[in-house]
């Protein structure tokens, strides 16, 4: 099931902003937990099951403890002290802040994995240029670059197979990856130069207003998705305020 399959890609970006931006106002645990629970509940409805969310969200799962640990060690000391060594001061307040930061990173990062899944680069480019009115040359160049990502992965796989076939894959790991990265850089520069020349020859860089093969606009479902995202973030903040746990970011 994917209830947002027909939603404009621009709507996904705007909904992401509406959902996550209010969470940056506070570092309390309640609002982050409510927002994270909302994300986990709606993820399967958006075509991203929990197993897929786990696979896509591993960078967020890695970043969350990395953000929480420094807060636990160096956060503002308040309450009972649990451990102290030089500049390290673990207290009740630092631990509560670390927990809130951990959940907040998940609450802000996982919606990105949900709302950006299965976005077609061409549809996104149409939306950015026609709905948000971004510069056309920038949008077209960005779409072309995204389209080349799959070729980049293919180049990497081909170069690794070729090196293994020639018996040079068992050299030092650092040297192996440096030479591989240099080869990929050369291939990327060559392909980028050829693509730029081809696009210029086809008139993609001409001045003046251009036409578009496909129209991109917002419909009722797009406004509903953005309203739901805003309601979810607003509800999370409201619940935090009602329970007295809201902590403005500047006074954390």
N, C-alpha and C positions, 0 to 999 in steps of 0.2 A: 504494500500500500504506500502510495506517495501522494499526499494531498496537495503538495506544492509543485507537482510536476509541470503544470502549465503556467506557473508564476514567472513573471519577468525577472531575469537575473538581477536587474537593478533593484527590484523589490527585495530580493534576498539581502543585498548589501545594505539597503536602507533599514530593513528589519533588524539586521545584525547590529547596526549602529544604535537603533532605538532600544534594543534589548540589553546591550552591554554598557553603553555610556553611563546610564544612571547608576550602575553598580560601582563606578569609579568614584562616586561621591562619598562612599563609606567603606570602612574596613570591618564591619561587624559580621558575625557568623550567620545571623538569622537571614538577612537579605541574600547573602551568597548561597545559603542552603536552599532557600525557596527558588531562586533562579536556577540552580543546578538541578533541583528536582523537576522543574518545569522542562528543562532541556532533555533530561533522561526520559520523561514521559512522552514528549512529542517526537523524539528522534525516530522511533519506528514508524510513526505516521508520516514522516518526511522522507521515507525510503532509506533510512539509515538505521539498521538494526543495531542492537547493543554490541554484538560481536564485531560488526563492521565499524562501529564507532570506536571500539577499543583499538582496532587495527589502525584506523585513521588518526586517532587521538594520542598515539604514543608520545609524540613530542610534548604535548600538553601535560601528559601524565609524568613525564620526566622533568618538565620545568616547574611543576607545582612544588615538589619537595625542595628543589634548588632555591626557590623563592622563599619557602617557609623556614628553612634551617637558619639562614642568617638573621631572620627576624626573631627566632627563638633565642639565639645566642646574644644578639646585640640590641634587641628591642628595648624600649624605655622601661627601666625597672620600676615595678610597682607590686605591692603585695608581698607574699612570702617568697623568700629566696630559696631556690632549689639547688643551684650550683653557681659557683663564682670562681673565676680564674683570670687574672689580668683584666683584659677588656671584656671577657665573657661574663655575662650576668644573666642567668636564667631565672626568671621570676614568674609569678602567676600572670602578670600582664603580658610579658613577652611570649609566653606559651599560648595565651588566648589570641594574641595578634598573629602568631605563626599559624595557628589553626585556621583563623579567618582568612589569612592570605592564601593558604593552601586551597581552601574551598573556593575562594574568589578566583584564583587562577583557572581552576576547572570550570567555574561558572562563566567566565569570560572566554576561555579558549575553546571549550567543546562546542558551543553554538557555531563557531567558525567552521568546524569540521562537519556539522550537520547542514548548515545553510549553503555551503560552497560545494557540496557533493553533487556530481553529475551536471555541473553547469557547462553548457556548450560555449566555447570561446567566441564563436561567431555571433551567437545570440547576445552574449555579454557585450561584445563590441557594438552591436546594433543599439543596445539599450544605452550604453555610455554615450554614444554620439547623438542619438535621437531624443532620449529622455533627459539625460543630465547635461547635454550640450557640451560635452568635452571636445577639445580640439580633434578634428577628424584625422589628421595625419598621425597624431599620437595614438589614437585608438586603433587605427589600422595597423600601425607598426607593432603595438602591443599584442593584438590578436595574432598577427603573423608569428611573433616570437613564441607565444604560447603553443601555437600549432607545431612549432619545431621541437618542443620538449620531448615528444615521443620519438622523433628522429635522433635526438641527443641520447636517449636511453638505448636505442638500437645501435648507435655508433659505439657506445661504451661496451655493449655486449659483443659486438663484432670485433673490436680491438682486443678484448680479453681472450676471445676464442683464437684469434690470429696469433697472439703472443704465446698462448698455451701450445698451439700447433707447432710453433717454431722453437719451443723449448726454452723460452726466456721468461716464463712466468714464475720461475722458482728463485729469481734473484732477490736481493734484499727488499723487504716490504716497502720501506720508505722510497727507495729508488724506483721500485716498480710503480708505485702510485704517482710519483712525480713525473715519470716519463709518460704514464697513461694520461695524466692531466694535461701535459703539454700537447700530446697528440690530439686530445679532444679540443683544446683551445684552437689549434691550427684548423681542424675540421670546422669548428663553429665559425671562425672568421671567414673561411672560404665560402661556406654555405650562406652566411649572412650577407657577404658582398654580392654573391650571385642573386640572392633573393631581393636585395635592395635595387639592383640593376633591373631585374625583371619587373618589379613593381613600378619603378619609375617609367619603364618603357610602356607599361599598360595604363599609365595616367593616374596612378594612385597619389602622386605628389603634386598634381596640378593645383593651381590657385582657384579660388572661387567656391561657390556652394556646390556640393556634389549630391547626387541622388543615391538612393539605397534600394537594393533589390527586395528587401523585406522590411516592412513597417514594424516598428517597435513602439508600443504605447502601454500605458497602465490601464488595467480593467478593474472591475469591482473586487475580484479576488485578491488583487494586489493590495488594495487599500485595506481589505480585511486582514491580510497577513501582517501588514504594518501595524494595524490597530491592536491585534493580538500580542505582537511583540512589545508594543508600548504598554499595554495593560499588564503584561507579565512583569516587566521591570518596575512599573509603578506599584504593582501589588507587593513586590518583594520589598521595596523601600517602605511602603506604608506599613507592612507587617513589622518591619524592624523598628519603625518609629513607635508603633502601638505597643510593642513589647518592651520598649525602653532600651533596646540594644543598639540602636543606631549610633554610630561613632563617626562623625565627620572626619574626612581624611586629614584635614589640617590639624586636628587636635588628637590624633591617634598616638 
